[in-house]
């Protein structure tokens, strides 16, 4: 099984999309940015469906899993007890053709 | 509702992860790259679960939807009749803190 960066799609129920929520989450974003293996996060929202979460790039599956479990606990403390986390590995060759923001990966991944 | 770039998470059943499949899909990647509003795609795989797909960035929801419907037809012709497509808008302020590869977005999105 190829090792290397992984994408995670994280998603949970959320109904507050206010500017105040964004402001309140800035320290959490700073903290997330310091997680081992963290490369980037797109903060995602579906206001109509009441879902929030993110798409992340981590340097390895193991570090992504460590992060997700910590994030699950952090969300549980905020009352969020259902969180979807989908892990995916990356096809480097095809992603390179499509300008994927994943850095230089060895091909064959 | 804020307009602007959207992320899509696309996912479907797939059981061929060979180098030959990657080679055969290069022309499709080139074609995808020419879709109106397309910004990038990470080609994703879950070999254990037998899932493939991608995370995409499109310049607008409308153009993303046009692409997804075309992609659904393209996959159906290849025998894939079940495709998940999750659309998400982007929180620009928090994404900027986490180095998200989404270009410069107006804040408030």
Backbone of each chain as ProteinMPNN parsed JSONL, in Angstrom:
{"seq_chain_A": "XXXXXXXXXXXXXXXXXXXXXXXXXXXXXXXXXXXXXXXXXXXXXXXXXXXXXXXXXXXXXXXXXXXXXXXXXXXXXXXXXXXXXXXXXXXXXXXXXXXXXXXXXXXXX", "coords_chain_A": {"N_chain_A": [[0.859, -1.194, 0.0], [0.635, 2.145, -0.938], [2.419, 4.692, 0.735], [2.292, 8.046, 2.012], [1.08, 11.455, 1.447], [-2.249, 12.13, 2.625], [-5.683, 12.818, 1.941], [-8.308, 14.191, 3.854], [-11.776, 14.182, 4.359], [-13.852, 15.852, 6.342], [-16.828, 16.116, 8.236], [-19.725, 17.454, 9.775], [-22.759, 18.025, 11.698], [-23.906, 21.362, 11.84], [-25.15, 24.512, 12.782], [-24.67, 27.124, 13.081], [-23.528, 29.776, 11.387], [-22.422, 32.216, 11.695], [-20.681, 35.427, 11.673], [-19.589, 35.776, 14.133], [-19.122, 33.158, 15.007], [-17.074, 32.408, 13.234], [-15.078, 34.204, 14.06], [-14.718, 33.315, 16.687], [-13.599, 30.863, 16.204], [-11.053, 31.252, 15.307], [-8.753, 30.888, 17.057], [-8.835, 28.096, 17.257], [-8.291, 27.344, 14.643], [-5.64, 28.209, 14.447], [-4.492, 26.431, 16.265], [-5.051, 23.954, 15.043], [-3.42, 24.219, 12.829], [-0.959, 23.696, 13.875], [-0.832, 20.991, 14.231], [0.861, 17.843, 14.146], [2.112, 16.845, 11.005], [0.192, 18.198, 9.605], [-0.815, 19.881, 6.649], [-2.548, 21.546, 5.043], [-5.824, 23.1, 5.373], [-9.069, 23.346, 4.095], [-11.745, 25.141, 5.119], [-14.988, 24.064, 5.285], [-18.454, 24.55, 4.345], [-21.946, 23.866, 4.397], [-24.535, 25.58, 4.23], [-27.269, 25.359, 3.794], [-27.861, 22.635, 4.208], [-26.949, 22.462, 6.76], [-24.306, 21.705, 7.564], [-20.889, 21.46, 8.49], [-17.285, 21.532, 8.273], [-14.3, 20.185, 6.927], [-11.791, 19.991, 4.323], [-8.777, 18.373, 4.328], [-5.201, 18.241, 4.007], [-2.821, 15.921, 4.913], [0.448, 14.804, 5.911], [0.77, 12.08, 6.241], [-1.073, 9.003, 6.621], [-1.134, 7.971, 9.231], [-0.601, 10.207, 10.871], [-2.758, 11.771, 10.149], [-4.857, 10.265, 11.191], [-4.338, 10.433, 13.935], [-4.784, 13.154, 14.303], [-7.546, 13.326, 13.593], [-8.795, 11.821, 15.585], [-8.237, 13.377, 17.84], [-9.59, 15.673, 17.076], [-12.176, 14.754, 17.009], [-12.675, 14.383, 19.732], [-12.42, 17.035, 20.58], [-14.584, 18.219, 19.257], [-16.663, 16.792, 20.434], [-16.632, 17.819, 22.992], [-17.739, 20.227, 22.431], [-20.284, 19.533, 21.96], [-20.799, 18.162, 19.638], [-21.46, 15.13, 18.377], [-21.427, 13.413, 16.291], [-19.474, 12.708, 13.689], [-18.284, 12.661, 10.451], [-15.545, 11.145, 8.855], [-13.64, 10.82, 6.134], [-11.028, 9.101, 4.721], [-8.583, 9.392, 2.191], [-6.205, 8.152, -0.122], [-3.797, 9.345, -2.567], [-3.726, 9.654, -6.069], [-0.913, 10.234, -7.636], [0.042, 10.715, -10.248], [-2.187, 11.345, -11.921], [-3.232, 13.451, -10.445], [-1.235, 15.352, -10.697], [-1.52, 16.176, -13.339], [-3.831, 17.62, -13.106], [-3.232, 19.89, -11.603], [-3.218, 19.602, -8.821], [-3.086, 20.647, -5.42], [-0.872, 19.378, -3.875], [1.797, 19.275, -3.477], [5.045, 17.953, -4.495], [4.762, 14.717, -5.364], [6.045, 11.372, -5.212], [5.733, 9.525, -8.23], [3.512, 6.777, -8.981], [2.242, 6.604, -6.672]], "CA_chain_A": [[0.0, 0.0, 0.0], [1.455, 3.348, -1.044], [2.354, 5.655, 1.825], [2.371, 9.407, 1.48], [0.029, 12.366, 1.903], [-3.645, 11.713, 2.513], [-6.743, 13.816, 2.029], [-9.45, 13.801, 4.693], [-13.012, 14.959, 4.249], [-14.471, 15.809, 7.663], [-18.13, 16.755, 8.076], [-20.622, 17.247, 10.932], [-23.9, 18.943, 11.761], [-23.631, 22.688, 12.402], [-26.212, 25.43, 12.365], [-24.239, 28.507, 13.318], [-22.569, 30.219, 10.363], [-22.299, 33.661, 11.924], [-19.337, 36.02, 11.721], [-19.099, 35.555, 15.506], [-18.566, 31.796, 15.058], [-15.774, 32.455, 12.55], [-14.143, 34.909, 14.949], [-14.454, 32.463, 17.847], [-12.843, 29.665, 15.804], [-9.681, 31.576, 14.871], [-7.716, 30.194, 17.854], [-8.833, 26.668, 16.916], [-7.574, 27.233, 13.36], [-4.2, 28.315, 14.758], [-4.113, 25.182, 16.924], [-5.081, 22.919, 14.007], [-2.255, 24.442, 11.97], [0.251, 23.182, 14.545], [-0.908, 19.529, 14.38], [1.918, 17.141, 13.402], [1.74, 16.323, 9.693], [-0.803, 19.063, 8.959], [-0.31, 20.674, 5.531], [-3.523, 22.632, 4.867], [-7.242, 22.792, 5.571], [-10.125, 24.205, 3.565], [-12.907, 25.093, 6.021], [-16.139, 23.898, 4.394], [-19.79, 24.836, 4.884], [-23.16, 23.718, 3.599], [-25.461, 26.301, 5.117], [-28.621, 24.85, 3.597], [-27.981, 21.318, 4.845], [-26.501, 22.535, 8.143], [-23.11, 20.881, 7.732], [-19.606, 22.154, 8.431], [-16.166, 20.604, 8.394], [-13.137, 20.625, 6.18], [-10.948, 19.097, 3.537], [-7.424, 18.524, 4.861], [-4.081, 17.444, 3.514], [-1.849, 15.538, 5.935], [1.629, 14.177, 5.3], [0.659, 10.616, 6.3], [-2.31, 8.466, 7.151], [-1.04, 7.815, 10.689], [-0.737, 11.526, 11.501], [-4.142, 12.198, 9.912], [-5.71, 9.55, 12.147], [-4.113, 11.037, 15.254], [-5.501, 14.432, 14.296], [-9.001, 13.129, 13.541], [-9.283, 11.383, 16.9], [-8.187, 14.556, 18.721], [-10.643, 16.599, 16.625], [-13.434, 14.151, 17.428], [-12.838, 14.709, 21.156], [-12.613, 18.489, 20.68], [-15.957, 18.508, 18.845], [-17.572, 16.212, 21.433], [-16.695, 18.793, 24.094], [-18.606, 21.323, 21.979], [-21.639, 19.005, 21.769], [-20.934, 17.497, 18.329], [-21.142, 13.725, 18.666], [-21.452, 12.635, 15.049], [-18.53, 13.339, 12.752], [-17.838, 11.82, 9.346], [-14.16, 11.386, 8.415], [-13.279, 9.938, 5.017], [-9.605, 9.165, 4.366], [-8.266, 8.95, 0.836], [-4.855, 8.342, -0.645], [-3.754, 10.24, -3.726], [-3.083, 9.204, -7.311], [0.003, 11.347, -7.904], [0.197, 10.965, -11.683], [-3.363, 12.05, -12.439], [-3.367, 14.712, -9.704], [-0.274, 16.312, -11.253], [-2.113, 16.725, -14.571], [-4.927, 18.527, -12.74], [-2.756, 20.992, -10.753], [-3.626, 19.375, -7.433], [-2.194, 21.322, -4.459], [-0.39, 18.333, -2.974], [3.257, 19.249, -3.512], [5.63, 16.97, -5.405], [4.665, 13.35, -4.857], [6.631, 10.366, -6.093], [4.683, 8.881, -9.021], [3.279, 5.416, -8.53], [1.352, 6.661, -5.499]], "C_chain_A": [[0.888, 1.233, 0.0], [1.296, 4.212, 0.2], [2.448, 7.04, 1.206], [1.204, 10.223, 1.961], [-1.361, 11.769, 1.735], [-4.545, 12.939, 2.617], [-7.768, 13.297, 3.034], [-10.6, 14.756, 4.424], [-13.744, 14.774, 5.571], [-15.756, 16.627, 7.608], [-19.013, 16.441, 9.278], [-21.729, 18.277, 10.898], [-23.488, 20.258, 12.422], [-24.692, 23.659, 11.896], [-25.872, 26.887, 12.631], [-23.177, 28.866, 12.28], [-22.322, 31.723, 10.48], [-20.844, 34.117, 11.853], [-18.726, 35.81, 13.109], [-18.498, 34.159, 15.646], [-17.173, 31.79, 14.408], [-14.72, 33.086, 13.455], [-13.732, 34.008, 16.108], [-13.579, 31.258, 17.492], [-11.408, 29.967, 15.368], [-8.606, 30.896, 15.726], [-7.666, 28.687, 17.555], [-8.1, 26.445, 15.591], [-6.063, 27.295, 13.589], [-3.692, 27.001, 15.364], [-4.041, 24.034, 15.911], [-3.83, 23.004, 13.135], [-0.954, 23.929, 12.568], [0.23, 21.668, 14.704], [0.206, 18.861, 13.574], [1.394, 16.581, 12.077], [0.727, 17.177, 8.947], [-0.167, 19.859, 7.818], [-1.271, 21.811, 5.186], [-4.923, 22.131, 5.185], [-8.094, 23.825, 4.845], [-11.319, 24.055, 4.517], [-14.166, 25.117, 5.164], [-17.471, 24.111, 5.125], [-20.854, 24.431, 3.871], [-24.267, 24.318, 4.461], [-26.871, 25.756, 5.018], [-28.828, 23.524, 4.338], [-27.567, 21.349, 6.31], [-25.326, 21.611, 8.415], [-21.872, 21.784, 7.675], [-18.498, 21.126, 8.594], [-14.989, 21.11, 7.602], [-12.57, 19.544, 5.294], [-9.52, 19.405, 3.959], [-6.421, 17.756, 4.014], [-3.13, 17.205, 4.678], [-0.71, 14.769, 5.27], [1.59, 12.654, 5.356], [-0.677, 10.221, 6.902], [-2.273, 8.404, 8.687], [-1.234, 9.164, 11.387], [-2.147, 12.082, 11.298], [-5.075, 11.541, 10.929], [-5.567, 10.122, 13.552], [-4.874, 12.356, 15.365], [-7.011, 14.233, 14.397], [-9.53, 12.694, 14.901], [-9.264, 12.543, 17.9], [-9.324, 15.53, 18.372], [-12.012, 16.085, 17.058], [-13.716, 14.486, 18.908], [-13.131, 16.199, 21.351], [-14.049, 18.855, 20.316], [-16.954, 17.968, 19.861], [-17.729, 17.16, 22.619], [-17.585, 19.975, 23.743], [-20.012, 20.81, 21.641], [-21.865, 18.319, 20.431], [-20.497, 16.04, 18.48], [-21.167, 12.834, 17.428], [-20.546, 13.365, 14.059], [-18.111, 12.322, 11.705], [-16.378, 12.155, 9.046], [-13.805, 10.355, 7.35], [-11.812, 10.162, 4.671], [-9.411, 8.699, 2.933], [-6.782, 9.125, 0.554], [-4.948, 9.019, -2.013], [-3.081, 9.567, -4.916], [-2.224, 10.366, -7.82], [0.059, 11.714, -9.381], [-0.965, 11.782, -12.233], [-3.545, 13.398, -11.741], [-2.42, 15.775, -10.261], [-0.822, 16.96, -12.524], [-3.14, 17.797, -14.225], [-4.544, 19.548, -11.66], [-3.143, 20.834, -9.284], [-2.611, 19.981, -6.466], [-1.66, 20.357, -3.411], [1.133, 18.262, -2.942], [3.753, 18.239, -4.521], [5.533, 15.602, -4.77], [5.428, 12.431, -5.789], [5.523, 9.737, -6.933], [4.599, 7.417, -8.618], [2.461, 5.407, -7.26], [-0.068, 6.804, -5.962]], "O_chain_A": [[1.785, 1.36, 0.833], [0.18, 4.44, 0.667], [2.661, 7.175, 0.002], [0.416, 9.76, 2.786], [-1.61, 10.997, 0.809], [-4.227, 13.933, 3.269], [-8.062, 12.102, 3.063], [-10.417, 15.965, 4.281], [-14.202, 13.676, 5.886], [-15.784, 17.702, 7.01], [-19.049, 15.304, 9.749], [-21.657, 19.268, 10.173], [-22.803, 20.258, 13.444], [-25.077, 23.625, 10.728], [-26.701, 27.774, 12.426], [-22.07, 28.327, 12.295], [-22.051, 32.404, 9.491], [-19.913, 33.319, 11.956], [-17.51, 35.683, 13.249], [-17.484, 33.985, 16.322], [-16.221, 31.239, 14.961], [-13.612, 32.566, 13.596], [-12.558, 33.941, 16.471], [-12.902, 30.698, 18.354], [-10.636, 29.049, 15.091], [-7.637, 30.374, 15.176], [-6.599, 28.075, 17.594], [-7.371, 25.464, 15.441], [-5.304, 26.527, 12.997], [-2.61, 26.523, 15.023], [-3.096, 23.245, 15.919], [-3.255, 21.984, 12.755], [0.035, 23.748, 11.858], [1.173, 21.102, 15.256], [0.473, 19.264, 12.442], [0.354, 15.922, 12.042], [0.432, 16.911, 7.781], [0.9, 20.447, 7.995], [-0.827, 22.951, 5.049], [-5.18, 20.929, 5.259], [-7.867, 25.029, 4.967], [-11.838, 22.952, 4.692], [-14.395, 26.063, 4.411], [-17.593, 23.888, 6.329], [-20.697, 24.62, 2.665], [-24.853, 23.643, 5.307], [-27.592, 25.69, 6.014], [-29.842, 23.324, 5.007], [-27.797, 20.382, 7.036], [-25.34, 20.833, 9.369], [-21.825, 22.745, 6.907], [-18.743, 19.991, 9.002], [-14.7, 22.307, 7.593], [-12.824, 18.354, 5.48], [-9.1, 20.562, 3.95], [-6.755, 16.751, 3.387], [-2.687, 18.142, 5.343], [-0.882, 14.167, 4.21], [2.303, 11.995, 4.599], [-1.322, 11.003, 7.6], [-3.251, 8.74, 9.355], [-1.952, 9.249, 12.383], [-2.673, 12.779, 12.165], [-5.976, 12.188, 11.462], [-6.554, 10.277, 14.271], [-5.518, 12.638, 16.375], [-7.676, 14.895, 15.193], [-10.593, 13.145, 15.327], [-10.178, 12.674, 18.714], [-9.936, 16.129, 19.256], [-12.894, 16.862, 17.424], [-14.84, 14.824, 19.279], [-13.969, 16.579, 22.168], [-14.667, 19.693, 20.974], [-17.975, 18.602, 20.127], [-18.816, 17.29, 23.181], [-18.121, 20.646, 24.625], [-20.834, 21.552, 21.104], [-22.99, 17.934, 20.114], [-19.317, 15.752, 18.685], [-20.947, 11.626, 17.526], [-20.825, 14.493, 13.653], [-17.634, 11.238, 12.044], [-16.015, 13.33, 8.989], [-13.685, 9.165, 7.637], [-11.404, 11.282, 4.365], [-10.015, 7.712, 2.512], [-6.178, 10.124, 0.944], [-6.039, 9.235, -2.541], [-2.003, 8.985, -4.788], [-2.737, 11.345, -8.361], [0.119, 12.894, -9.727], [-0.763, 12.782, -12.922], [-3.963, 14.373, -12.366], [-2.76, 16.957, -10.294], [-0.614, 18.15, -12.758], [-3.3, 18.77, -14.962], [-5.395, 20.014, -10.903], [-3.368, 21.824, -8.588], [-1.405, 19.844, -6.671], [-1.946, 20.49, -2.221], [1.698, 17.293, -2.433], [2.973, 17.721, -5.319], [6.16, 15.351, -3.741], [5.471, 12.655, -6.999], [4.458, 9.438, -6.394], [5.512, 6.885, -7.987], [2.026, 4.349, -6.804], [-0.981, 6.871, -5.14]]}, "seq_chain_B": "XXXXXXXXXXXXXXXXXXXXXXXXXXXXXXXXXXXXXXXXXXXXXXXXXXXXXXXXXXXXXXXXXXXXXXXXXXXXXXXXXXXXXXXXXXXXXXXXXXXXXXXXXXXXX", "coords_chain_B": {"N_chain_B": [[-26.684, 34.277, 0.462], [-23.355, 33.368, 0.222], [-21.485, 33.684, -2.76], [-18.971, 32.163, -4.872], [-15.865, 30.273, -4.966], [-16.229, 26.695, -4.87], [-15.877, 23.597, -3.127], [-15.798, 20.225, -4.162], [-16.545, 16.935, -3.21], [-16.142, 13.955, -4.62], [-17.104, 10.602, -5.167], [-16.963, 7.12, -5.764], [-17.661, 3.593, -6.408], [-14.882, 1.547, -7.096], [-12.6, -0.795, -8.399], [-10.264, -1.218, -9.661], [-7.019, -0.437, -9.472], [-4.763, -0.24, -10.947], [-1.584, 0.412, -12.615], [-2.078, 0.545, -15.281], [-4.712, 1.445, -15.404], [-4.365, 4.074, -14.458], [-2.768, 5.104, -16.52], [-4.561, 4.872, -18.657], [-6.417, 6.747, -17.92], [-5.32, 9.219, -18.276], [-5.99, 10.86, -20.594], [-8.619, 11.523, -19.863], [-8.159, 13.054, -17.584], [-6.91, 15.271, -18.746], [-9.052, 16.261, -20.209], [-10.898, 16.857, -18.166], [-9.525, 18.93, -16.971], [-10.031, 20.99, -18.704], [-12.603, 21.802, -18.213], [-15.153, 24.271, -17.829], [-14.618, 26.662, -15.295], [-13.138, 24.96, -13.75], [-10.607, 24.483, -11.321], [-8.742, 22.932, -9.773], [-7.952, 19.418, -9.237], [-7.723, 16.805, -6.913], [-6.921, 13.544, -7.289], [-8.453, 10.864, -5.823], [-8.177, 7.88, -3.78], [-9.353, 4.908, -2.226], [-8.142, 2.122, -1.598], [-8.586, -0.172, -0.07], [-11.306, -0.037, 0.66], [-12.333, 0.044, -1.849], [-12.929, 2.402, -3.357], [-13.001, 5.293, -5.437], [-12.299, 8.603, -6.71], [-12.519, 12.111, -6.319], [-11.27, 15.245, -4.986], [-12.296, 18.445, -5.691], [-11.713, 21.813, -6.791], [-13.793, 24.356, -7.79], [-14.701, 27.34, -9.605], [-17.249, 28.323, -9.176], [-20.46, 27.429, -7.81], [-22.454, 26.868, -9.715], [-20.989, 26.186, -12.039], [-19.622, 24.003, -11.057], [-21.724, 22.223, -10.65], [-22.583, 21.776, -13.279], [-20.334, 20.472, -14.265], [-20.333, 18.147, -12.611], [-22.672, 16.818, -13.356], [-22.072, 16.189, -16.018], [-19.897, 14.529, -15.528], [-21.112, 12.472, -14.16], [-22.612, 11.276, -16.204], [-20.513, 10.496, -17.865], [-19.242, 8.595, -16.234], [-21.314, 6.759, -15.989], [-21.413, 5.702, -18.525], [-19.178, 4.16, -18.351], [-20.024, 2.198, -16.719], [-20.408, 2.855, -14.075], [-22.747, 3.531, -11.781], [-23.445, 4.72, -9.461], [-22.763, 7.508, -7.758], [-21.328, 9.588, -5.415], [-21.651, 13.01, -4.663], [-20.566, 15.67, -2.967], [-21.161, 18.98, -2.246], [-19.508, 21.9, -1.129], [-19.355, 25.117, 0.3], [-16.927, 27.715, 1.101], [-15.251, 28.777, 4.006], [-13.677, 31.647, 4.063], [-12.052, 33.178, 5.776], [-11.171, 31.492, 7.905], [-10.01, 29.478, 6.393], [-7.885, 30.815, 5.233], [-6.133, 31.14, 7.378], [-5.272, 28.553, 7.634], [-3.717, 27.977, 5.397], [-5.083, 27.202, 3.076], [-5.474, 25.953, -0.228], [-6.88, 27.849, -2.051], [-6.715, 30.162, -3.41], [-7.013, 33.795, -3.426], [-9.647, 34.748, -1.556], [-12.522, 36.831, -1.163], [-13.034, 38.023, 2.122], [-15.557, 37.026, 4.499], [-16.826, 35.209, 3.102]], "CA_chain_B": [[-25.753, 33.139, 0.401], [-22.105, 33.791, -0.414], [-21.075, 33.005, -3.983], [-17.521, 32.016, -4.881], [-15.392, 28.914, -5.22], [-16.769, 25.586, -4.086], [-15.171, 22.327, -3.089], [-16.649, 19.046, -4.309], [-15.99, 15.623, -2.87], [-16.798, 12.988, -5.508], [-16.665, 9.279, -4.71], [-17.737, 6.01, -6.342], [-17.03, 2.278, -6.287], [-13.861, 1.235, -8.102], [-11.77, -1.889, -7.894], [-9.047, -1.315, -10.469], [-6.072, 0.617, -9.114], [-3.528, -0.619, -11.635], [-0.853, 1.432, -13.371], [-2.736, 0.618, -16.596], [-5.874, 2.332, -15.252], [-3.857, 5.448, -14.396], [-2.335, 5.468, -17.874], [-5.753, 5.005, -19.498], [-7.224, 7.899, -17.503], [-4.643, 10.5, -18.543], [-6.772, 11.746, -21.477], [-9.767, 12.052, -19.122], [-7.651, 14.134, -16.726], [-6.716, 16.449, -19.618], [-10.385, 16.765, -20.549], [-11.436, 17.45, -16.935], [-8.818, 20.197, -16.762], [-10.564, 22.033, -19.594], [-13.995, 22.112, -17.859], [-15.331, 25.665, -17.38], [-14.632, 26.876, -13.85], [-12.249, 24.006, -13.067], [-9.366, 25.057, -10.796], [-7.842, 21.786, -9.561], [-8.524, 18.161, -8.743], [-6.9, 15.76, -6.307], [-7.498, 12.22, -7.597], [-8.433, 10.145, -4.549], [-8.346, 6.424, -3.808], [-9.368, 4.093, -1.016], [-7.979, 0.795, -2.227], [-9.18, -1.182, 0.795], [-12.773, 0.042, 0.571], [-12.744, 0.007, -3.246], [-13.558, 3.679, -3.726], [-12.146, 6.267, -6.117], [-13.018, 9.856, -6.967], [-11.647, 13.261, -6.258], [-11.64, 16.509, -4.368], [-12.144, 19.45, -6.73], [-12.066, 23.21, -6.558], [-14.404, 25.032, -8.939], [-14.848, 28.779, -9.355], [-18.606, 28.632, -8.725], [-21.365, 26.298, -7.605], [-23.153, 26.544, -10.965], [-20.064, 25.485, -12.938], [-19.358, 22.694, -10.43], [-22.884, 21.353, -10.906], [-22.521, 21.402, -14.692], [-19.286, 19.459, -14.373], [-20.716, 16.902, -11.928], [-23.666, 16.101, -14.158], [-21.344, 15.613, -17.161], [-19.049, 13.446, -15.013], [-22.028, 11.372, -13.841], [-22.909, 10.607, -17.479], [-19.267, 9.865, -18.327], [-19.031, 7.387, -15.428], [-22.383, 5.798, -16.305], [-20.981, 5.012, -19.754], [-18.147, 3.202, -17.959], [-20.633, 1.199, -15.855], [-20.505, 3.34, -12.687], [-24.087, 4.138, -11.723], [-23.665, 5.31, -8.143], [-21.679, 8.47, -7.517], [-21.594, 10.586, -4.381], [-21.046, 14.326, -4.903], [-20.87, 16.604, -1.872], [-20.74, 20.355, -2.527], [-19.323, 22.727, 0.054], [-18.771, 26.462, 0.167], [-15.65, 27.853, 1.801], [-15.065, 29.868, 4.951], [-12.422, 32.232, 3.575], [-11.231, 33.7, 6.884], [-10.508, 30.384, 8.602], [-9.182, 28.761, 5.414], [-6.65, 31.583, 5.022], [-5.235, 30.826, 8.508], [-4.767, 27.185, 7.475], [-2.986, 27.824, 4.128], [-5.906, 26.462, 2.113], [-5.094, 26.263, -1.624], [-8.115, 28.306, -2.692], [-6.497, 31.5, -3.954], [-7.446, 34.892, -2.566], [-11.097, 34.899, -1.537], [-12.991, 37.936, -0.33], [-13.472, 37.511, 3.434], [-17.011, 37.075, 4.641], [-17.365, 34.019, 2.423]], "C_chain_B": [[-24.504, 33.586, -0.367], [-21.854, 32.999, -1.695], [-19.546, 32.872, -3.925], [-17.152, 30.575, -5.081], [-16.071, 27.881, -4.329], [-15.842, 24.383, -4.194], [-16.191, 21.234, -3.385], [-15.853, 17.807, -3.917], [-16.8, 14.604, -3.66], [-16.243, 11.608, -5.209], [-17.562, 8.2, -5.296], [-16.961, 4.707, -6.191], [-16.041, 2.059, -7.424], [-12.946, 0.151, -7.548], [-10.5, -2.089, -8.708], [-8.137, -0.126, -10.114], [-4.719, 0.353, -9.783], [-2.854, 0.585, -12.294], [-1.497, 1.619, -14.744], [-3.961, 1.535, -16.521], [-5.418, 3.803, -15.236], [-3.484, 5.933, -15.795], [-3.554, 5.743, -18.763], [-6.565, 6.251, -19.156], [-6.565, 9.245, -17.786], [-5.436, 11.405, -19.492], [-8.005, 12.315, -20.762], [-9.338, 13.201, -18.206], [-7.45, 15.417, -17.538], [-8.06, 17.095, -19.931], [-11.016, 17.473, -19.34], [-10.813, 18.829, -16.709], [-9.31, 21.335, -17.64], [-12.008, 22.403, -19.263], [-14.107, 23.562, -17.386], [-15.402, 25.756, -15.853], [-13.724, 25.949, -13.063], [-10.983, 24.706, -12.58], [-8.339, 23.969, -10.473], [-8.622, 20.56, -9.117], [-7.437, 17.316, -8.111], [-7.602, 14.439, -6.598], [-7.336, 11.335, -6.371], [-8.735, 8.66, -4.717], [-8.476, 5.886, -2.387], [-9.343, 2.651, -1.504], [-8.652, -0.293, -1.408], [-10.702, -1.211, 0.652], [-13.262, -0.054, -0.872], [-13.51, 1.245, -3.657], [-12.53, 4.546, -4.441], [-12.977, 7.513, -6.373], [-12.058, 11.019, -6.899], [-12.18, 14.361, -5.381], [-11.311, 17.574, -5.391], [-12.336, 20.841, -6.163], [-12.598, 23.785, -7.869], [-14.657, 26.491, -8.583], [-16.246, 29.166, -8.915], [-19.415, 27.351, -8.585], [-22.016, 25.872, -8.922], [-22.241, 25.751, -11.907], [-19.701, 24.111, -12.375], [-20.506, 21.731, -10.727], [-22.902, 20.879, -12.36], [-21.493, 20.301, -14.892], [-19.743, 18.117, -13.803], [-21.724, 16.121, -12.761], [-23.01, 15.473, -15.391], [-20.511, 14.408, -16.714], [-19.903, 12.222, -14.68], [-22.36, 10.572, -15.115], [-21.685, 9.844, -17.99], [-19.015, 8.569, -17.556], [-20.078, 6.33, -15.748], [-22.02, 5.01, -17.563], [-19.913, 3.973, -19.473], [-18.694, 2.175, -16.967], [-20.746, 1.598, -14.396], [-21.812, 4.111, -12.534], [-24.401, 4.752, -10.366], [-22.48, 6.226, -7.869], [-22.124, 9.471, -6.465], [-20.941, 11.903, -4.804], [-21.505, 15.284, -3.81], [-20.304, 17.973, -2.226], [-20.566, 21.115, -1.217], [-18.822, 24.122, -0.333], [-17.625, 26.598, 1.173], [-15.681, 29.022, 2.776], [-13.678, 30.469, 4.684], [-11.489, 32.631, 4.718], [-10.458, 32.575, 7.565], [-9.593, 29.608, 7.656], [-7.851, 29.475, 5.189], [-5.647, 31.288, 6.142], [-4.559, 29.476, 8.282], [-4.202, 26.907, 6.078], [-3.763, 27.053, 3.074], [-5.586, 26.913, 0.684], [-6.31, 26.702, -2.432], [-7.955, 29.683, -3.303], [-6.943, 32.557, -2.962], [-8.952, 35.013, -2.651], [-11.445, 36.161, -0.761], [-13.409, 37.38, 1.032], [-14.967, 37.731, 3.572], [-17.646, 35.937, 3.872], [-17.293, 32.849, 3.351]], "O_chain_B": [[-24.602, 34.117, -1.473], [-21.996, 31.777, -1.708], [-18.909, 33.416, -3.023], [-18.016, 29.736, -5.337], [-16.436, 28.163, -3.187], [-15.139, 24.182, -5.185], [-17.326, 21.302, -2.912], [-14.675, 17.658, -4.241], [-17.99, 14.411, -3.41], [-15.036, 11.455, -5.017], [-18.783, 8.349, -5.32], [-15.767, 4.709, -5.888], [-16.34, 2.355, -8.581], [-12.567, 0.178, -6.377], [-9.746, -3.031, -8.464], [-8.447, 1.026, -10.416], [-3.668, 0.688, -9.236], [-3.472, 1.629, -12.501], [-1.468, 2.715, -15.305], [-4.225, 2.304, -17.445], [-6.002, 4.655, -15.906], [-3.844, 7.04, -16.196], [-3.578, 6.714, -19.521], [-7.312, 6.759, -19.993], [-7.172, 10.293, -17.566], [-5.55, 12.602, -19.231], [-8.396, 13.454, -21.017], [-10.053, 14.194, -18.065], [-7.777, 16.51, -17.076], [-8.191, 18.319, -19.92], [-11.594, 18.552, -19.476], [-11.495, 19.771, -16.306], [-9.044, 22.504, -17.36], [-12.594, 23.236, -19.955], [-13.258, 24.034, -16.631], [-16.149, 25.02, -15.208], [-13.551, 26.12, -11.856], [-10.353, 25.442, -13.338], [-7.179, 24.085, -10.867], [-9.772, 20.643, -8.686], [-6.366, 17.128, -8.687], [-8.749, 14.24, -6.197], [-6.216, 11.082, -5.927], [-9.431, 8.239, -5.64], [-7.799, 6.347, -1.468], [-10.38, 2.048, -1.782], [-9.223, -1.23, -1.965], [-11.305, -2.278, 0.536], [-14.459, -0.213, -1.111], [-14.597, 1.159, -4.229], [-11.347, 4.538, -4.102], [-14.203, 7.487, -6.267], [-10.922, 10.929, -7.363], [-13.369, 14.417, -5.07], [-10.195, 17.623, -5.907], [-13.04, 21.025, -5.17], [-11.946, 23.712, -8.911], [-14.809, 26.838, -7.411], [-16.427, 30.237, -8.334], [-19.083, 26.323, -9.176], [-22.12, 24.682, -9.218], [-22.669, 24.762, -12.503], [-19.495, 23.163, -13.133], [-20.277, 20.558, -11.022], [-23.201, 19.717, -12.636], [-21.742, 19.323, -15.596], [-19.563, 17.076, -14.434], [-21.637, 14.897, -12.859], [-23.35, 14.352, -15.77], [-20.425, 13.402, -17.419], [-19.483, 11.084, -14.889], [-22.383, 9.341, -15.094], [-21.79, 8.717, -18.475], [-18.622, 7.561, -18.145], [-19.77, 5.139, -15.775], [-22.283, 3.811, -17.656], [-19.743, 3.023, -20.237], [-17.934, 1.369, -16.43], [-21.134, 0.782, -13.56], [-21.969, 5.202, -13.082], [-25.505, 5.25, -10.15], [-21.34, 5.774, -7.761], [-23.163, 10.117, -6.603], [-19.797, 11.906, -5.257], [-22.676, 15.658, -3.741], [-19.106, 18.109, -2.476], [-21.382, 20.987, -0.305], [-17.959, 24.262, -1.199], [-17.39, 25.707, 1.989], [-16.089, 30.127, 2.417], [-12.652, 29.883, 5.029], [-10.276, 32.439, 4.631], [-9.25, 32.68, 7.78], [-8.532, 29.134, 8.062], [-6.821, 28.835, 4.981], [-4.446, 31.196, 5.887], [-3.413, 29.274, 8.685], [-4.199, 25.764, 5.619], [-3.175, 26.332, 2.269], [-5.444, 28.107, 0.419], [-6.723, 26.024, -3.373], [-8.944, 30.314, -3.677], [-7.219, 32.256, -1.801], [-9.486, 35.346, -3.709], [-10.749, 36.522, 0.189], [-14.082, 36.351, 1.084], [-15.562, 38.528, 2.845], [-18.853, 35.713, 3.965], [-17.693, 31.744, 2.984]]}, "name": "protein", "num_of_chains": 2, "seq": "XXXXXXXXXXXXXXXXXXXXXXXXXXXXXXXXXXXXXXXXXXXXXXXXXXXXXXXXXXXXXXXXXXXXXXXXXXXXXXXXXXXXXXXXXXXXXXXXXXXXXXXXXXXXXXXXXXXXXXXXXXXXXXXXXXXXXXXXXXXXXXXXXXXXXXXXXXXXXXXXXXXXXXXXXXXXXXXXXXXXXXXXXXXXXXXXXXXXXXXXXXXXXXXXXXXXXXXXXX"}
